[in-house]
């Protein structure tokens, strides 16, 4: 099975995020970067499918030079080769624009399965994978926790709201957007890093892929959430306070 | 005077057939020795060269060899009675070297020591004293092995019985020759009995654990140079001890040197609490592997002879290595096996993966957001290190994120402020890499070490102080592979240096507390405290710091000692990354140790390591009412300081 895993490099969770001067994106100098977590699960699923059924895992990522470190991490964890779409203007592209880049790189590969995370940890749009499926003309399923390959098709487990799950069968080729937590991630190893050095990492320009960058949606402004903290001390006897608390939990917090 | 000394009787003359017979038997005996020893030596020499091994400076090697081999000091110190018996046998062997040489030369008329001559008479009598001592020693060792039978000696070994018998016969035939006069058939009989025993003994050496006679002096002399030193990896294909081809000459030499005395097993906390790990079996497993597969094999080391489970039960406390009388370095071997498993991805463990992933992305082994450390620093107004202060206060994962560890850090901060010592903390700090280093994840360790070394170089740190002996060890020794770490010390060393300045306030507390216990005092807090200090492995065995923390603890009360203390201290169970792994099999190491500490009757357990602290916190809490109070030594100091600064 030929599997393409699309991954994104996002700011590390512990990285100090500062808003850029034009308030349209974050200051991305001096940041630590990491692999988007749902993408890491997509990669893990791809690697496990390959280990079970044979084939090839190709990682694909769009972004500037720095994205190379995340690609190498994916190669170290076991991907066979990689494609790096060099694009410095990722912030200026909307989900459609990014999906077009990815689709243009994926098409010539003609994969059996495309995996990606259900959303990114930075923008969290949750659109890219779905648009990608549309552009490739492939069936897709979202929020996938587990993938099983049957004789000619796939059986996938989707996560629904409130602890419900859905199992569906679908044909191949397909695009799946993966949810975090369905698998156990593997750790990077010294051997993996050393082996990764000899693996193919092909870089292509956005221009070479023939994809224009004019966005259909533009980001106007980003801002940090305002600190809102209101503490209310409920007075009276324990019984009165408890009654008031239940009332507030029901009517204001609406958690009961 | 010399005329009064007894004379050893030797046959005057040997006839041709006797000389021929001796030559044939000696040849056969040497052949028997070499037929076994040759291949062993071959396997050792064919093993991989040790990366990073330096013969020089040689002074320490000579000193260690004199102390441990010639003087048998380590053997005697750690087990006085048995060690002394062994030393008697060893010294007799040394004294007999000349006697035996003369003995074999004499048959060809080349004897250089005349039993009747001045020198010969003195020397043979001198050797006779050793012979008596040796006979007594070997008898004692025989009784111990076959009748006392300590657990760690394992199954009864008939080989040892035969060897003991041979040694006893060697000594008694020598001594008996003082009581006969020549020329007589009795003299001949004794001479031949002695000779045949000797020739039977030689080929047995490489076939039994008595191979240590030949190898261990080299093993001790060729140690890696410092305690529990983890060697660097070499080249792109070195991932640690994966297969036979990864065994280095030192590891192979050590594997064949093991004398199976079981001291490692006796002191191993994993083995003592019913786990699979037995350091002796790890070493013997490597020997078995070398015998079967050889040093160039691709067969995994963790398989037929050693198991992954055992390798990952080690707390790297180093008690085995410290005790080993023949110079085996268990910690690098066990960590080497882990490196082989982790660096190739063969080790699958949920907790282990979680720890690795937390450190791949985040900054600390506890998997907390780095912002938690920022908040702690901010809330307690800890100054940021800017290169002007004397010390960079290294918080470590426990000091920066663990509630108990933070209390210890704050106690140290109070004391440093009281002493007027300037310090600052780094704005950002990553785990030193201690747990991943000991678990064998070289990729992650290198990343952490390099990132920290760079941050410290940028901040112009010259001296680090920290509450964690694991941080101290890793910064000082393990980081050396990737750069030049700043000077680092543990707070016990710092406090001991400032002892005079802290004596006054702390002992005042003790005295005041004793006479008028105030109502506001916490329970159990009085000047009549009895304190038991637990030696952390990474402070004691790893750093040789035993007295400093005791001097500090003694300020706050009367010290008592646990049955196992100083270099024999029993691990808390947290080392080697095990604090982050899952449930233990068998008993918990921490509970066994906590029970031992509590049984001293001390009112306070004093620790000097945040990992020991956290292990004992749980273990002592499990004991319920009446458990002793648990404090770090710096907390003992801090609570004696005046409240208003």
Interface residues (C-beta under 8 A of the other chain):
Chain A: X12 X13 X14 X34 X184 X185 X186 X187 X188 X189 X190 X191 X192 X193 X194
Chain B: X233 X236 X237 X239 X342 X343 X344 X345 X350 X352 X353 X356 X357 X360 X361 X362 X363 X369 X370 X371 X441 X442 X443 X444
